[in-house]
Amino acid sequence: MKYMILLFVLAVLLPTIFGLFRDLFRSPSKKVTPVIEYAQKKGYRLVNPSASQIPGSSLLEMLKNPALRNLVDASSDVADIDGLGHASGGWLAFTSSLRSKEVTIFNCSTTGSINAGSRPIPYKVAKIKTQGLPRFSVGNNSIVRTVQDVVGKMVGEPKLAIDVDPRLYPDFSAHYWIRGSDAAAVSAFLSPEKMRFIETAKLPGILATNTNYLVYFEDGTLQTELDFDSFIATVEKLIPAIL
């Protein structure tokens, strides 16, 4: 019995530990240095200041460093958002003030998609500190989303899709979907102006909310200064348009 308990504990803990250090084991400085240098250049605050000790350190030195044992994963408090439920790797994050809002930027990757054996999906994420928003998510129509909806119906998931009148919003209804548990609250929040912004901006990612954040995430990884600048510019545009 005790061996079964041990196996269960290992099955739960090992994926988490692996997710935290996966990128480090591949190439610590290559992954970490660009993010740290960008944050320092722009004057942004690292969520885990001790991460600045990683460049130049060997793997053994990192494992022995007590400051690197309790890193905060910025993806942990957005795990209840559809699409980020199994995210990890958000320990290398920085926080800035954009349009008077506290915004945390980070890369992460998710597992546990429709195909359980599929490779992790990388995302670049911005979580914007705010409260009191209705729970919803908005994104582009895609084959993946269609398959997810079909699978959801097959397993009996509640219908969360919010219908948009195609006569009033022909472009939006043709290219975007909305999900939320309270259709009236979401419809009241997503005013015609906000929906027109989403149409015009042609956001390639997903806009979603939970209790404490408005979250925007796109496929891909932030690696270069241009990547960060472009992503942050998108976030700066959507903050005044949505909040």
BALOBA-1460 file (C-alpha; in Angstrom, 3 decimals):
// residues 243
<rec num="1" residu="m" x="0.000" y="0.000" z="0.000"/>
<rec num="2" residu="k" x="2.796" y="2.418" z="0.914"/>
<rec num="3" residu="y" x="4.417" y="1.842" z="-2.474"/>
<rec num="4" residu="m" x="1.165" y="2.719" z="-4.215"/>
<rec num="5" residu="i" x="0.979" y="5.951" z="-2.204"/>
<rec num="6" residu="l" x="4.589" y="6.738" z="-3.107"/>
<rec num="7" residu="l" x="3.906" y="6.120" z="-6.785"/>
<rec num="8" residu="f" x="0.851" y="8.365" z="-6.611"/>
<rec num="9" residu="v" x="2.826" y="11.191" z="-4.973"/>
<rec num="10" residu="l" x="5.587" y="10.878" z="-7.564"/>
<rec num="11" residu="a" x="3.036" y="10.893" z="-10.376"/>
<rec num="12" residu="v" x="1.646" y="14.171" z="-9.073"/>
<rec num="13" residu="l" x="4.889" y="15.928" z="-8.145"/>
<rec num="14" residu="l" x="7.272" y="14.900" z="-10.910"/>
<rec num="15" residu="p" x="5.380" y="16.598" z="-13.773"/>
<rec num="16" residu="t" x="5.333" y="19.826" z="-11.763"/>
<rec num="17" residu="i" x="9.043" y="19.656" z="-10.985"/>
<rec num="18" residu="f" x="9.860" y="18.742" z="-14.568"/>
<rec num="19" residu="g" x="7.744" y="21.605" z="-15.887"/>
<rec num="20" residu="l" x="9.576" y="24.080" z="-13.650"/>
<rec num="21" residu="f" x="13.069" y="23.058" z="-14.699"/>
<rec num="22" residu="r" x="12.472" y="21.704" z="-18.220"/>
<rec num="23" residu="d" x="13.638" y="24.826" z="-20.016"/>
<rec num="24" residu="l" x="16.566" y="25.302" z="-17.649"/>
<rec num="25" residu="f" x="17.984" y="21.873" z="-18.345"/>
<rec num="26" residu="r" x="17.961" y="22.546" z="-22.066"/>
<rec num="27" residu="s" x="19.953" y="25.757" z="-21.975"/>
<rec num="28" residu="p" x="19.710" y="27.960" z="-18.859"/>
<rec num="29" residu="s" x="21.387" y="31.139" z="-20.049"/>
<rec num="30" residu="k" x="19.885" y="30.967" z="-23.550"/>
<rec num="31" residu="k" x="16.330" y="30.869" z="-22.141"/>
<rec num="32" residu="v" x="16.739" y="33.160" z="-19.162"/>
<rec num="33" residu="t" x="19.174" y="35.877" z="-20.197"/>
<rec num="34" residu="p" x="17.030" y="37.603" z="-22.892"/>
<rec num="35" residu="v" x="14.071" y="37.957" z="-20.500"/>
<rec num="36" residu="i" x="16.195" y="39.264" z="-17.638"/>
<rec num="37" residu="e" x="18.098" y="41.678" z="-19.869"/>
<rec num="38" residu="y" x="14.867" y="43.005" z="-21.355"/>
<rec num="39" residu="a" x="13.263" y="43.510" z="-17.925"/>
<rec num="40" residu="q" x="16.369" y="45.275" z="-16.603"/>
<rec num="41" residu="k" x="16.656" y="47.490" z="-19.685"/>
<rec num="42" residu="k" x="13.010" y="48.601" z="-19.406"/>
<rec num="43" residu="g" x="13.066" y="48.926" z="-15.629"/>
<rec num="44" residu="y" x="10.481" y="46.178" z="-15.090"/>
<rec num="45" residu="r" x="10.389" y="44.100" z="-11.903"/>
<rec num="46" residu="l" x="11.104" y="40.377" z="-12.038"/>
<rec num="47" residu="v" x="8.462" y="38.314" z="-10.252"/>
<rec num="48" residu="n" x="11.352" y="36.154" z="-9.018"/>
<rec num="49" residu="p" x="14.343" y="38.483" z="-8.526"/>
<rec num="50" residu="s" x="16.539" y="35.483" z="-7.695"/>
<rec num="51" residu="a" x="16.213" y="34.362" z="-11.331"/>
<rec num="52" residu="s" x="18.881" y="36.949" z="-12.150"/>
<rec num="53" residu="q" x="21.358" y="34.543" z="-10.502"/>
<rec num="54" residu="i" x="20.791" y="31.887" z="-13.173"/>
<rec num="55" residu="p" x="22.864" y="33.274" z="-16.085"/>
<rec num="56" residu="g" x="26.414" y="32.016" z="-15.740"/>
<rec num="57" residu="s" x="25.461" y="29.317" z="-13.205"/>
<rec num="58" residu="s" x="25.864" y="25.619" z="-13.848"/>
<rec num="59" residu="l" x="22.929" y="23.241" z="-13.437"/>
<rec num="60" residu="l" x="24.481" y="21.879" z="-10.254"/>
<rec num="61" residu="e" x="24.900" y="25.384" z="-8.840"/>
<rec num="62" residu="m" x="21.272" y="26.172" z="-9.618"/>
<rec num="63" residu="l" x="20.046" y="23.011" z="-7.902"/>
<rec num="64" residu="k" x="22.090" y="23.859" z="-4.820"/>
<rec num="65" residu="n" x="21.001" y="27.503" z="-4.721"/>
<rec num="66" residu="p" x="18.300" y="27.867" z="-2.001"/>
<rec num="67" residu="a" x="17.014" y="31.085" z="-3.623"/>
<rec num="68" residu="l" x="15.869" y="29.065" z="-6.643"/>
<rec num="69" residu="r" x="13.872" y="26.460" z="-4.717"/>
<rec num="70" residu="n" x="10.651" y="28.396" z="-4.221"/>
<rec num="71" residu="l" x="10.134" y="30.285" z="-7.430"/>
<rec num="72" residu="v" x="6.659" y="31.740" z="-8.001"/>
<rec num="73" residu="d" x="4.988" y="30.506" z="-11.179"/>
<rec num="74" residu="a" x="3.035" y="33.427" z="-12.666"/>
<rec num="75" residu="s" x="0.787" y="30.973" z="-14.527"/>
<rec num="76" residu="s" x="-0.537" y="29.396" z="-11.317"/>
<rec num="77" residu="d" x="-3.238" y="31.996" z="-10.630"/>
<rec num="78" residu="v" x="-4.668" y="31.884" z="-14.151"/>
<rec num="79" residu="a" x="-4.967" y="28.093" z="-14.203"/>
<rec num="80" residu="d" x="-8.769" y="28.359" z="-14.100"/>
<rec num="81" residu="i" x="-8.806" y="30.015" z="-17.536"/>
<rec num="82" residu="d" x="-9.734" y="27.769" z="-20.431"/>
<rec num="83" residu="g" x="-6.546" y="27.005" z="-22.362"/>
<rec num="84" residu="l" x="-4.164" y="27.668" z="-19.464"/>
<rec num="85" residu="g" x="-5.388" y="24.936" z="-17.146"/>
<rec num="86" residu="h" x="-2.194" y="22.880" z="-17.264"/>
<rec num="87" residu="a" x="0.315" y="25.668" z="-17.762"/>
<rec num="88" residu="s" x="3.794" y="25.757" z="-16.264"/>
<rec num="89" residu="g" x="7.050" y="27.641" z="-16.765"/>
<rec num="90" residu="g" x="5.740" y="31.055" z="-15.775"/>
<rec num="91" residu="w" x="8.399" y="31.547" z="-13.104"/>
<rec num="92" residu="l" x="10.439" y="33.715" z="-15.499"/>
<rec num="93" residu="a" x="8.042" y="36.687" z="-15.492"/>
<rec num="94" residu="f" x="8.213" y="40.417" z="-15.002"/>
<rec num="95" residu="t" x="5.695" y="43.015" z="-13.885"/>
<rec num="96" residu="s" x="5.205" y="46.485" z="-15.302"/>
<rec num="97" residu="s" x="2.717" y="49.338" z="-15.131"/>
<rec num="98" residu="l" x="0.885" y="49.773" z="-18.429"/>
<rec num="99" residu="r" x="-1.886" y="52.342" z="-18.733"/>
<rec num="100" residu="s" x="-1.959" y="52.540" z="-14.902"/>
<rec num="101" residu="k" x="-2.564" y="48.787" z="-14.640"/>
<rec num="102" residu="e" x="-0.269" y="46.191" z="-13.079"/>
<rec num="103" residu="v" x="0.617" y="43.783" z="-15.871"/>
<rec num="104" residu="t" x="2.666" y="40.605" z="-15.629"/>
<rec num="105" residu="i" x="4.276" y="39.240" z="-18.798"/>
<rec num="106" residu="f" x="5.612" y="35.703" z="-19.165"/>
<rec num="107" residu="n" x="6.042" y="32.632" z="-21.343"/>
<rec num="108" residu="c" x="4.491" y="29.317" z="-20.389"/>
<rec num="109" residu="s" x="3.523" y="26.013" z="-21.970"/>
<rec num="110" residu="t" x="0.496" y="23.801" z="-21.501"/>
<rec num="111" residu="t" x="-0.150" y="20.072" z="-21.611"/>
<rec num="112" residu="g" x="-3.275" y="17.993" z="-21.353"/>
<rec num="113" residu="s" x="-4.956" y="19.167" z="-24.553"/>
<rec num="114" residu="i" x="-7.371" y="17.049" z="-26.611"/>
<rec num="115" residu="n" x="-4.540" y="14.698" z="-27.495"/>
<rec num="116" residu="a" x="-2.999" y="13.811" z="-24.142"/>
<rec num="117" residu="g" x="0.185" y="12.686" z="-25.856"/>
<rec num="118" residu="s" x="0.693" y="15.893" z="-27.788"/>
<rec num="119" residu="r" x="3.672" y="18.164" z="-27.247"/>
<rec num="120" residu="p" x="3.341" y="21.149" z="-24.870"/>
<rec num="121" residu="i" x="1.858" y="24.244" z="-26.480"/>
<rec num="122" residu="p" x="3.853" y="27.459" z="-25.879"/>
<rec num="123" residu="y" x="2.030" y="30.665" z="-25.021"/>
<rec num="124" residu="k" x="3.040" y="34.262" z="-24.426"/>
<rec num="125" residu="v" x="0.829" y="35.669" z="-21.689"/>
<rec num="126" residu="a" x="-0.133" y="39.012" z="-20.169"/>
<rec num="127" residu="k" x="-2.236" y="39.024" z="-17.008"/>
<rec num="128" residu="i" x="-3.679" y="42.419" z="-16.107"/>
<rec num="129" residu="k" x="-4.609" y="42.953" z="-12.470"/>
<rec num="130" residu="t" x="-8.289" y="43.857" z="-12.201"/>
<rec num="131" residu="q" x="-11.391" y="42.658" z="-10.385"/>
<rec num="132" residu="g" x="-15.125" y="42.598" z="-10.813"/>
<rec num="133" residu="l" x="-15.211" y="41.426" z="-14.427"/>
<rec num="134" residu="p" x="-17.664" y="38.769" z="-15.625"/>
<rec num="135" residu="r" x="-16.090" y="35.442" z="-16.499"/>
<rec num="136" residu="f" x="-15.654" y="35.046" z="-20.260"/>
<rec num="137" residu="s" x="-13.212" y="34.232" z="-23.028"/>
<rec num="138" residu="v" x="-13.089" y="35.522" z="-26.609"/>
<rec num="139" residu="g" x="-11.024" y="34.182" z="-29.466"/>
<rec num="140" residu="n" x="-10.740" y="33.497" z="-33.182"/>
<rec num="141" residu="n" x="-12.779" y="30.747" z="-34.779"/>
<rec num="142" residu="s" x="-10.534" y="27.806" z="-35.592"/>
<rec num="143" residu="i" x="-10.608" y="24.078" z="-36.266"/>
<rec num="144" residu="v" x="-9.138" y="23.442" z="-32.813"/>
<rec num="145" residu="r" x="-11.919" y="25.407" z="-31.119"/>
<rec num="146" residu="t" x="-14.560" y="23.594" z="-33.174"/>
<rec num="147" residu="v" x="-13.121" y="20.218" z="-32.147"/>
<rec num="148" residu="q" x="-13.008" y="21.278" z="-28.496"/>
<rec num="149" residu="d" x="-16.668" y="22.302" z="-28.624"/>
<rec num="150" residu="v" x="-17.623" y="18.976" z="-30.216"/>
<rec num="151" residu="v" x="-15.676" y="17.037" z="-27.592"/>
<rec num="152" residu="g" x="-17.288" y="19.138" z="-24.866"/>
<rec num="153" residu="k" x="-20.747" y="18.219" z="-26.124"/>
<rec num="154" residu="m" x="-19.792" y="14.543" z="-26.280"/>
<rec num="155" residu="v" x="-18.658" y="14.468" z="-22.645"/>
<rec num="156" residu="g" x="-21.644" y="16.480" z="-21.463"/>
<rec num="157" residu="e" x="-19.979" y="19.792" z="-20.661"/>
<rec num="158" residu="p" x="-22.424" y="22.672" z="-20.106"/>
<rec num="159" residu="k" x="-23.004" y="24.953" z="-23.091"/>
<rec num="160" residu="l" x="-20.985" y="28.103" z="-22.485"/>
<rec num="161" residu="a" x="-21.029" y="29.552" z="-25.999"/>
<rec num="162" residu="i" x="-22.658" y="32.983" z="-26.162"/>
<rec num="163" residu="d" x="-24.419" y="33.706" z="-29.415"/>
<rec num="164" residu="v" x="-23.840" y="37.025" z="-31.179"/>
<rec num="165" residu="d" x="-26.498" y="38.446" z="-33.499"/>
<rec num="166" residu="p" x="-24.924" y="38.221" z="-36.989"/>
<rec num="167" residu="r" x="-27.223" y="40.994" z="-38.209"/>
<rec num="168" residu="l" x="-25.683" y="43.453" z="-35.728"/>
<rec num="169" residu="y" x="-22.113" y="42.122" z="-35.739"/>
<rec num="170" residu="p" x="-21.581" y="40.239" z="-39.019"/>
<rec num="171" residu="d" x="-17.774" y="40.358" z="-38.954"/>
<rec num="172" residu="f" x="-17.494" y="39.503" z="-35.290"/>
<rec num="173" residu="s" x="-19.908" y="36.575" z="-35.435"/>
<rec num="174" residu="a" x="-18.118" y="35.239" z="-38.516"/>
<rec num="175" residu="h" x="-14.616" y="35.326" z="-37.058"/>
<rec num="176" residu="y" x="-14.871" y="35.178" z="-33.246"/>
<rec num="177" residu="w" x="-16.460" y="33.098" z="-30.509"/>
<rec num="178" residu="i" x="-17.455" y="34.074" z="-26.969"/>
<rec num="179" residu="r" x="-17.791" y="31.733" z="-24.000"/>
<rec num="180" residu="g" x="-19.121" y="32.556" z="-20.554"/>
<rec num="181" residu="s" x="-21.369" y="31.220" z="-17.818"/>
<rec num="182" residu="d" x="-23.459" y="34.398" z="-17.488"/>
<rec num="183" residu="a" x="-24.512" y="35.492" z="-20.961"/>
<rec num="184" residu="a" x="-26.351" y="38.599" z="-19.728"/>
<rec num="185" residu="a" x="-23.362" y="39.902" z="-17.726"/>
<rec num="186" residu="v" x="-20.897" y="39.194" z="-20.533"/>
<rec num="187" residu="s" x="-23.102" y="40.809" z="-23.162"/>
<rec num="188" residu="a" x="-23.492" y="43.888" z="-20.960"/>
<rec num="189" residu="f" x="-19.730" y="44.141" z="-20.457"/>
<rec num="190" residu="l" x="-18.736" y="43.549" z="-24.081"/>
<rec num="191" residu="s" x="-20.273" y="46.717" z="-25.457"/>
<rec num="192" residu="p" x="-20.526" y="47.390" z="-29.206"/>
<rec num="193" residu="e" x="-17.391" y="49.566" z="-28.920"/>
<rec num="194" residu="k" x="-15.408" y="46.743" z="-27.347"/>
<rec num="195" residu="m" x="-16.543" y="44.239" z="-29.917"/>
<rec num="196" residu="r" x="-15.632" y="46.640" z="-32.719"/>
<rec num="197" residu="f" x="-12.178" y="47.028" z="-31.169"/>
<rec num="198" residu="i" x="-11.676" y="43.257" z="-31.175"/>
<rec num="199" residu="e" x="-12.778" y="43.140" z="-34.824"/>
<rec num="200" residu="t" x="-10.537" y="46.027" z="-35.886"/>
<rec num="201" residu="a" x="-7.490" y="44.978" z="-33.841"/>
<rec num="202" residu="k" x="-7.733" y="41.440" z="-35.239"/>
<rec num="203" residu="l" x="-6.267" y="40.056" z="-32.034"/>
<rec num="204" residu="p" x="-4.604" y="36.737" z="-32.869"/>
<rec num="205" residu="g" x="-4.864" y="35.435" z="-29.302"/>
<rec num="206" residu="i" x="-7.483" y="34.815" z="-26.639"/>
<rec num="207" residu="l" x="-8.885" y="37.401" z="-24.244"/>
<rec num="208" residu="a" x="-10.206" y="35.924" z="-20.995"/>
<rec num="209" residu="t" x="-10.964" y="36.772" z="-17.378"/>
<rec num="210" residu="n" x="-11.016" y="35.253" z="-13.921"/>
<rec num="211" residu="t" x="-11.597" y="36.706" z="-10.463"/>
<rec num="212" residu="n" x="-8.433" y="38.811" z="-10.383"/>
<rec num="213" residu="y" x="-7.214" y="39.248" z="-13.946"/>
<rec num="214" residu="l" x="-7.957" y="40.154" z="-17.510"/>
<rec num="215" residu="v" x="-5.682" y="37.802" z="-19.433"/>
<rec num="216" residu="y" x="-4.482" y="37.951" z="-23.008"/>
<rec num="217" residu="f" x="-2.453" y="35.089" z="-24.480"/>
<rec num="218" residu="e" x="-1.153" y="34.118" z="-27.909"/>
<rec num="219" residu="d" x="0.574" y="31.089" z="-29.394"/>
<rec num="220" residu="g" x="4.358" y="31.317" z="-29.425"/>
<rec num="221" residu="t" x="7.259" y="32.380" z="-27.243"/>
<rec num="222" residu="l" x="8.686" y="35.787" z="-26.361"/>
<rec num="223" residu="q" x="12.399" y="35.602" z="-27.176"/>
<rec num="224" residu="t" x="13.726" y="38.822" z="-28.684"/>
<rec num="225" residu="e" x="13.340" y="42.473" z="-27.734"/>
<rec num="226" residu="l" x="11.123" y="42.911" z="-30.800"/>
<rec num="227" residu="d" x="8.889" y="40.058" z="-29.598"/>
<rec num="228" residu="f" x="8.429" y="41.704" z="-26.204"/>
<rec num="229" residu="d" x="7.897" y="45.199" z="-27.632"/>
<rec num="230" residu="s" x="5.274" y="43.992" z="-30.110"/>
<rec num="231" residu="f" x="3.373" y="41.928" z="-27.540"/>
<rec num="232" residu="i" x="3.396" y="44.711" z="-24.947"/>
<rec num="233" residu="a" x="2.212" y="47.207" z="-27.575"/>
<rec num="234" residu="t" x="-0.815" y="44.969" z="-28.204"/>
<rec num="235" residu="v" x="-1.541" y="44.802" z="-24.477"/>
<rec num="236" residu="e" x="-1.254" y="48.585" z="-24.158"/>
<rec num="237" residu="k" x="-3.908" y="48.995" z="-26.854"/>
<rec num="238" residu="l" x="-6.397" y="46.546" z="-25.401"/>
<rec num="239" residu="i" x="-6.287" y="47.838" z="-21.805"/>
<rec num="240" residu="p" x="-8.093" y="51.153" z="-22.459"/>
<rec num="241" residu="a" x="-10.327" y="49.534" z="-25.058"/>
<rec num="242" residu="i" x="-11.569" y="46.708" z="-22.816"/>
<rec num="243" residu="l" x="-11.252" y="48.007" z="-19.232"/>
